[in-house]
Amino acid sequence: MNHTNSKKEKVILVGCSLKTTGKGSHPGLESFSLEDSLEELAFLAVSAGGEVVGRLLQERVQFDPATFIGRGKVEELQEAQREWDAETVIFDENLSPAQQRNIERAVGCKVIDRTQLILDIFAHRARTREGKLQVELAQLNYLLPRLAGRGVELSRLGAGIGTRGPGETKLETDQRKIHKRIHKLRQELERVRSHRHLHRAFRTSIPVPIISLVGYTNAGKSTLFNAVTHEEAYASNQLFATLDPLLRRIKLPSNREVILSDTVGFINKLPTTLVSAFRATLEEIGGADLLLHVIDVSSPHYKQQRHSVLKVLEELQFSSKTIIEVYNKIDLVGGNSKFLSKDGLVYLSALQKTGIPTLLKKIDEFLPDDPLVKAKLLLSQKNGAILSKLYAKGKLIRKSYVEDRIYVEVEAPRSVISKLKDYCIKA
């Protein structure tokens, strides 16, 4: 679907929060308010090619198990749909399959939730084979429990937002085909994961630290990546512009080389189906020596966005990694002094390329001081594990056999050599 040339799809947004928290179903110190979350949903809807014609907000003591928002609000939604001639209703929370079916039958138009909307945008953004595989797997896992008894409805609902990717096919007529396709996608992604693992092993055989950019979607990670690497990777003012990781070598002020990785942006209420499907991509973050958490300081919700990213990193078990917080878009806040100087943080404008030297210096400071050193070792033929470790972590300069022993000259990080000092020789 070409968003720029096609007719905009009229959508109504629906947000619902619990009265006990006022923060939707995800309470927390830095949670988005209902209004803020719906504003972000509007941005998502526009990114998917929609035109927001109306919004409905509701507070409840608890969510209705049949319709999520209750019968009265569903009737109000029916009237709004007719008044605005809306083609799609988008809920800010995730709906159960039964809730989605019940609302569609009552309102008479397509109903999707936040997860389906994000998956739809991902399907549109995916460019590489790996990205497309990951998105399709996430979509099928999401759609599978929602297909029972909906064959006629899915055909009637047609195309548009929430139907890109496998949603455009008639896979719903045979769930066995979907199970087979899911199995095949998992196999293919496992091969991708193995391929990535080999590439990662090759990179670690020449010990170059890896720095991963993480952050909320549209925080400016790709713009920062371009500013630091002098590349022209795709960057734009849209959500999820980057789905596939990009890797480039850069040189720090100390002349040490590192690899910089740009990854997919996070978002509030990140669908669990995406986290599992994008495991191979997210492993790039897990393999990093240092994370640069890019934060859009010009956003009025930057604290909530920061909290959402930290929450996802915690869920992925990456929160123990060393993190430098990079407050980007400083040019848009008028140089406000409260953003300009804090210990352990970096403030810059990736677009104007100001503050980049400070960031590179900070990376140098935060990376472990583990210089490469040359060493000569004498090993027995039973020390195959040590030899393998040297191959993986260092660079082999020379290898020869002395009677029943192996003589090697290597260049490896000091931390590796220090653990093998009993095998080191001076000669």
C-alpha positions as CSV (number, residue, x, y, z in Angstrom):
1,M,0.0,0.0,0.0
2,N,1.5,3.3,-1.0
3,H,0.6,5.8,1.7
4,T,1.6,8.9,-0.2
5,N,-0.6,8.2,-3.3
6,S,-3.6,6.3,-1.8
7,K,-6.7,7.7,-0.3
8,K,-6.5,8.2,3.4
9,E,-8.4,5.7,5.5
10,K,-10.8,7.3,8.0
11,V,-10.1,6.0,11.5
12,I,-11.6,6.5,14.9
13,L,-9.3,6.1,17.9
14,V,-10.5,4.6,21.2
15,G,-8.7,4.9,24.5
16,C,-9.8,3.5,27.8
17,S,-8.1,3.8,31.2
18,L,-8.9,2.4,34.7
19,K,-10.2,4.9,37.2
20,T,-8.0,3.5,39.9
21,T,-4.8,4.6,38.1
22,G,-5.8,7.1,35.4
23,K,-2.8,5.7,33.4
24,G,-4.4,3.1,31.2
25,S,-3.7,-0.5,31.9
26,H,0.1,0.1,32.4
27,P,0.5,2.2,35.6
28,G,3.9,3.4,36.6
29,L,5.8,6.4,37.8
30,E,6.6,7.5,34.2
31,S,3.6,6.0,32.4
32,F,1.9,7.8,29.6
33,S,-1.5,9.4,30.5
34,L,-4.5,8.3,28.5
35,E,-4.4,11.5,26.4
36,D,-0.7,11.2,25.7
37,S,-1.0,7.5,24.7
38,L,-3.9,8.3,22.4
39,E,-1.8,11.1,20.8
40,E,0.9,8.6,20.1
41,L,-1.7,6.2,18.7
42,A,-2.8,9.0,16.3
43,F,0.9,9.3,15.1
44,L,0.9,5.6,14.5
45,A,-2.4,5.7,12.6
46,V,-1.1,8.5,10.4
47,S,2.1,6.5,9.8
48,A,0.0,3.6,8.6
49,G,-1.9,5.8,6.1
50,G,-4.9,6.8,8.1
51,E,-6.7,10.0,8.7
52,V,-8.0,10.4,12.3
53,V,-11.6,11.7,12.1
54,G,-12.6,11.1,15.8
55,R,-11.5,10.0,19.2
56,L,-13.4,8.4,22.1
57,L,-12.0,8.3,25.6
58,Q,-13.4,6.4,28.6
59,E,-12.5,5.7,32.2
60,R,-13.8,2.5,33.8
61,V,-13.4,0.6,37.1
62,Q,-12.6,-2.5,35.0
63,F,-12.5,-3.5,31.4
64,D,-15.6,-5.2,30.0
65,P,-14.8,-8.8,29.1
66,A,-17.2,-8.8,26.2
67,T,-16.6,-5.4,24.5
68,F,-13.7,-3.9,26.5
69,I,-15.5,-0.5,26.7
70,G,-19.0,-1.6,27.6
71,R,-22.3,-1.7,25.8
72,G,-23.1,2.0,26.2
73,K,-19.7,3.1,24.8
74,V,-20.1,0.6,21.9
75,E,-23.4,2.3,21.0
76,E,-21.7,5.7,21.1
77,L,-19.0,4.2,18.9
78,Q,-21.7,3.0,16.4
79,E,-23.1,6.6,16.2
80,A,-19.6,8.1,15.7
81,Q,-18.8,5.6,13.0
82,R,-21.9,6.5,11.1
83,E,-21.4,10.3,11.7
84,W,-17.8,10.3,10.5
85,D,-18.2,7.5,7.9
86,A,-15.1,5.8,9.5
87,E,-13.7,2.7,7.9
88,T,-11.6,1.6,10.8
89,V,-11.7,1.8,14.6
90,I,-8.3,1.5,16.4
91,F,-8.1,0.7,20.1
92,D,-5.1,1.8,22.1
93,E,-5.1,-1.3,24.2
94,N,-4.9,-5.0,23.1
95,L,-8.3,-6.6,22.5
96,S,-9.0,-10.3,23.0
97,P,-10.2,-12.2,19.9
98,A,-13.8,-12.3,21.3
99,Q,-13.8,-8.5,22.1
100,Q,-12.6,-7.7,18.6
101,R,-15.3,-9.9,17.0
102,N,-18.1,-8.5,19.2
103,I,-17.1,-4.8,18.5
104,E,-16.8,-5.4,14.8
105,R,-20.3,-7.0,14.6
106,A,-21.8,-4.1,16.6
107,V,-20.0,-1.3,14.8
108,G,-20.1,-2.7,11.3
109,C,-16.5,-1.8,10.3
110,K,-13.0,-3.0,10.7
111,V,-11.7,-3.0,14.3
112,I,-8.0,-3.4,15.2
113,D,-5.9,-2.8,18.3
114,R,-2.6,-1.2,19.0
115,T,-0.6,-4.4,18.4
116,Q,-2.2,-5.0,15.0
117,L,-1.5,-1.4,14.0
118,I,2.2,-1.6,14.9
119,L,2.5,-4.9,13.1
120,D,0.9,-3.3,10.0
121,I,3.5,-0.5,10.1
122,F,6.3,-3.0,10.4
123,A,5.0,-4.9,7.4
124,H,5.1,-1.7,5.4
125,R,8.6,-0.7,6.6
126,A,10.3,-4.2,6.3
127,R,12.8,-4.1,3.5
128,T,15.2,-7.1,4.0
129,R,14.2,-10.7,3.8
130,E,14.9,-11.1,7.5
131,G,12.8,-8.2,8.4
132,K,9.9,-9.5,6.3
133,L,10.2,-13.0,7.9
134,Q,10.1,-11.5,11.4
135,V,7.1,-9.3,10.7
136,E,5.2,-12.2,9.0
137,L,5.8,-14.5,11.9
138,A,4.6,-11.9,14.4
139,Q,1.5,-11.2,12.3
140,L,0.6,-14.9,12.0
141,N,1.0,-15.5,15.7
142,Y,-1.2,-12.6,16.4
143,L,-3.9,-13.5,13.8
144,L,-4.1,-17.2,14.5
145,P,-6.3,-17.1,17.6
146,R,-8.5,-14.4,15.9
147,L,-9.5,-16.5,12.9
148,A,-12.0,-18.9,14.4
149,G,-15.5,-18.0,13.0
150,R,-14.3,-14.9,11.1
151,G,-13.8,-16.2,7.6
152,V,-16.8,-14.3,6.2
153,E,-16.0,-11.2,8.3
154,L,-12.4,-11.1,7.2
155,S,-13.4,-11.3,3.5
156,R,-16.0,-8.5,4.1
157,L,-13.6,-6.2,5.9
158,G,-11.3,-5.9,2.8
159,A,-7.9,-4.3,2.8
160,G,-6.3,-1.2,4.4
161,I,-4.7,-0.6,7.8
162,G,-4.2,-3.8,9.7
163,T,-4.3,-6.1,6.7
164,R,-0.9,-5.7,5.1
165,G,1.3,-8.8,4.9
166,P,-0.4,-12.1,5.4
167,G,-3.6,-10.3,6.2
168,E,-4.2,-9.7,2.5
169,T,-4.3,-13.4,1.8
170,K,-7.1,-16.0,2.4
171,L,-5.0,-18.0,4.9
172,E,-7.8,-17.8,7.3
173,T,-9.6,-20.5,5.3
174,D,-7.1,-23.2,6.5
175,Q,-5.5,-22.8,9.9
176,R,-3.4,-25.8,9.2
177,K,-1.6,-23.9,6.5
178,I,-0.9,-21.1,9.0
179,H,0.6,-23.6,11.5
180,K,2.8,-25.0,8.7
181,R,3.8,-21.5,7.6
182,I,4.7,-20.5,11.2
183,H,6.8,-23.6,11.6
184,K,8.6,-22.8,8.3
185,L,9.2,-19.2,9.3
186,R,10.6,-20.2,12.7
187,Q,13.0,-22.6,10.9
188,E,14.1,-19.9,8.5
189,L,14.6,-17.4,11.3
190,E,16.6,-19.9,13.2
191,R,18.9,-20.2,10.2
192,V,19.1,-16.4,10.2
193,R,19.9,-16.5,13.9
194,S,22.7,-19.1,13.3
195,H,24.0,-17.0,10.4
196,R,24.1,-13.9,12.7
197,H,25.8,-15.9,15.4
198,L,28.6,-16.9,12.9
199,H,29.0,-13.3,11.8
200,R,29.1,-12.2,15.5
201,A,31.7,-14.9,16.2
202,F,33.8,-13.7,13.3
203,R,33.6,-10.1,14.6
204,T,34.6,-11.2,18.1
205,S,37.6,-13.1,16.7
206,I,39.0,-9.7,16.0
207,P,38.2,-8.1,19.3
208,V,36.5,-4.8,18.4
209,P,34.0,-3.4,20.9
210,I,30.4,-3.2,19.8
211,I,28.3,-0.1,20.6
212,S,24.5,-0.4,20.1
213,L,22.1,2.6,19.7
214,V,18.8,2.0,21.5
215,G,16.0,4.3,22.1
216,Y,12.4,5.2,21.6
217,T,11.2,5.2,18.0
218,N,11.8,8.6,16.2
219,A,14.4,9.6,18.9
220,G,17.0,10.3,16.2
221,K,19.1,7.1,16.4
222,S,19.6,6.9,12.6
223,T,20.4,10.6,12.3
224,L,23.0,10.1,15.1
225,F,24.3,6.9,13.3
226,N,24.8,8.9,10.1
227,A,26.5,11.8,12.0
228,V,29.0,9.6,13.7
229,T,29.7,7.2,10.8
230,H,29.5,9.8,8.0
231,E,27.0,7.4,6.3
232,E,23.7,8.1,4.6
233,A,21.6,5.4,6.2
234,Y,17.8,6.0,5.9
235,A,16.6,8.5,8.5
236,S,13.2,10.3,8.5
237,N,10.7,11.8,10.9
238,Q,8.5,8.7,11.0
239,L,8.0,5.8,13.3
240,F,10.1,2.6,12.8
241,A,12.2,4.0,10.0
242,T,14.9,1.4,10.9
243,L,13.8,-2.3,11.2
244,D,17.1,-4.0,10.3
245,P,20.3,-3.5,12.3
246,L,23.1,-1.5,10.5
247,L,26.8,-2.1,11.5
248,R,29.7,0.3,10.7
249,R,33.2,0.7,12.1
250,I,34.2,4.0,13.6
251,K,37.4,5.4,15.2
252,L,37.3,6.9,18.7
253,P,39.6,9.8,19.8
254,S,41.9,7.2,21.4
255,N,42.3,5.7,17.8
256,R,40.5,2.6,19.1
257,E,38.2,1.1,16.5
258,V,34.6,0.1,17.6
259,I,31.5,-1.1,15.7
260,L,28.4,1.0,15.9
261,S,25.0,-0.7,15.5
262,D,21.7,1.0,14.8
263,T,18.6,-1.0,15.8
264,V,14.8,-0.9,15.7
265,G,13.2,1.7,17.9
266,F,11.1,0.8,21.0
267,I,7.7,2.1,21.8
268,N,5.2,2.2,24.7
269,K,3.3,-1.1,25.1
270,L,5.7,-2.9,22.7
271,P,3.9,-6.0,21.5
272,T,5.3,-9.2,22.9
273,T,4.8,-10.9,19.5
274,L,7.3,-8.4,18.1
275,V,9.8,-9.0,20.9
276,S,9.8,-12.8,20.2
277,A,9.8,-12.5,16.4
278,F,12.7,-9.9,16.4
279,R,14.8,-12.0,18.7
280,A,17.6,-12.4,16.1
281,T,17.7,-8.6,15.6
282,L,17.6,-7.8,19.3
283,E,20.5,-10.2,20.0
284,E,22.7,-7.5,18.4
285,I,21.9,-5.4,21.5
286,G,22.6,-8.4,23.7
287,G,26.1,-8.8,22.1
288,A,27.0,-5.1,22.6
289,D,29.7,-3.9,25.0
290,L,28.0,-0.6,25.5
291,L,24.6,0.9,24.8
292,L,23.8,4.4,23.8
293,H,20.3,5.3,24.9
294,V,19.2,8.1,22.6
295,I,16.5,10.3,24.1
296,D,14.5,13.0,22.2
297,V,14.8,15.8,24.8
298,S,12.5,18.0,22.7
299,S,9.6,15.6,23.3
300,P,7.2,16.7,26.2
301,H,7.1,12.9,27.0
302,Y,10.8,12.2,27.0
303,K,10.7,11.0,30.6
304,Q,7.9,8.5,29.8
305,Q,9.8,7.4,26.6
306,R,13.0,6.9,28.6
307,H,11.1,4.8,31.1
308,S,9.5,2.6,28.3
309,V,12.9,1.9,26.8
310,L,14.4,0.9,30.1
311,K,11.4,-1.3,30.8
312,V,12.0,-3.1,27.5
313,L,15.7,-3.5,28.1
314,E,14.8,-5.0,31.5
315,E,12.4,-7.4,29.9
316,L,15.1,-8.5,27.5
317,Q,17.5,-8.9,30.4
318,F,19.9,-6.2,29.0
319,S,19.4,-3.7,31.8
320,S,22.7,-4.7,33.4
321,K,24.7,-3.4,30.5
322,T,26.6,-0.2,30.7
323,I,24.4,2.6,29.3
324,I,25.3,6.2,28.2
325,E,22.2,8.4,28.0
326,V,22.4,10.6,24.9
327,Y,19.9,13.5,25.0
328,N,19.4,14.4,21.4
329,K,17.7,17.3,19.6
330,I,19.1,19.8,22.0
331,D,18.7,22.4,19.2
332,L,14.9,22.2,19.6
333,V,14.8,23.2,23.2
334,G,16.5,26.6,22.8
335,G,19.6,25.6,24.7
336,N,17.7,25.4,28.0
337,S,20.4,25.3,30.7
338,K,18.7,22.5,32.6
339,F,19.5,20.1,29.7
340,L,23.1,21.3,29.1
341,S,25.2,19.9,31.9
342,K,24.8,16.8,34.0
343,D,27.5,14.3,35.0
344,G,27.5,11.0,33.0
345,L,25.2,12.3,30.3
346,V,25.7,13.6,26.8
347,Y,23.7,16.4,25.2
348,L,23.9,16.9,21.4
349,S,22.1,17.6,18.2
350,A,22.6,14.8,15.7
351,L,21.0,16.8,12.9
352,Q,23.3,19.8,13.4
353,K,26.2,17.4,14.3
354,T,27.0,19.4,17.5
355,G,28.2,17.5,20.6
356,I,29.5,14.5,18.6
357,P,33.1,14.8,19.8
358,T,31.9,14.9,23.4
359,L,29.9,11.7,22.7
360,L,32.9,9.9,21.2
361,K,35.1,10.9,24.1
362,K,32.5,9.6,26.5
363,I,32.4,6.3,24.7
364,D,36.2,6.1,25.1
365,E,35.8,6.7,28.8
366,F,33.0,4.2,29.4
367,L,34.5,1.3,27.3
368,P,36.5,-1.1,29.4
369,D,40.2,-0.3,29.3
370,D,41.3,-3.6,27.6
371,P,44.1,-2.8,25.1
372,L,45.5,-5.4,22.6
373,V,48.8,-6.9,23.7
374,K,51.1,-9.4,22.0
375,A,52.0,-12.6,23.8
376,K,53.9,-15.9,23.2
377,L,52.5,-19.0,24.7
378,L,53.5,-22.7,25.0
379,L,50.6,-25.1,25.2
380,S,50.2,-28.8,25.4
381,Q,48.2,-30.7,22.8
382,K,45.5,-31.1,25.4
383,N,44.9,-27.4,25.7
384,G,42.6,-27.3,22.7
385,A,40.0,-25.2,24.6
386,I,42.6,-22.5,25.3
387,L,43.7,-22.5,21.7
388,S,40.1,-22.1,20.6
389,K,39.6,-19.2,23.0
390,L,42.7,-17.5,21.5
391,Y,41.3,-18.0,18.0
392,A,37.9,-16.5,19.1
393,K,39.3,-13.6,21.1
394,G,42.5,-12.7,19.4
395,K,44.5,-12.7,16.2
396,L,47.0,-15.5,15.5
397,I,50.4,-14.3,14.4
398,R,52.4,-17.5,14.3
399,K,51.9,-21.1,15.3
400,S,54.4,-24.0,15.3
401,Y,55.0,-27.4,17.0
402,V,57.8,-27.9,19.5
403,E,58.1,-31.6,20.2
404,D,54.7,-32.5,21.8
405,R,53.8,-28.8,22.5
406,I,52.3,-26.0,20.5
407,Y,54.0,-22.6,20.3
408,V,51.8,-19.6,19.4
409,E,52.2,-15.9,19.0
410,V,49.0,-14.0,19.4
411,E,47.6,-10.5,19.7
412,A,44.7,-10.4,22.1
413,P,43.0,-8.2,24.8
414,R,45.0,-7.9,28.0
415,S,42.2,-9.4,30.0
416,V,42.4,-12.7,27.9
417,I,46.2,-12.9,28.2
418,S,46.2,-12.2,31.9
419,K,44.1,-15.3,32.5
420,L,46.7,-17.4,30.6
421,K,49.8,-16.1,32.2
422,D,50.9,-19.6,33.4
423,Y,51.3,-20.5,29.7
424,C,53.1,-17.3,28.7
425,I,56.9,-17.4,27.9
426,K,59.4,-14.6,27.5
427,A,61.5,-16.1,24.7
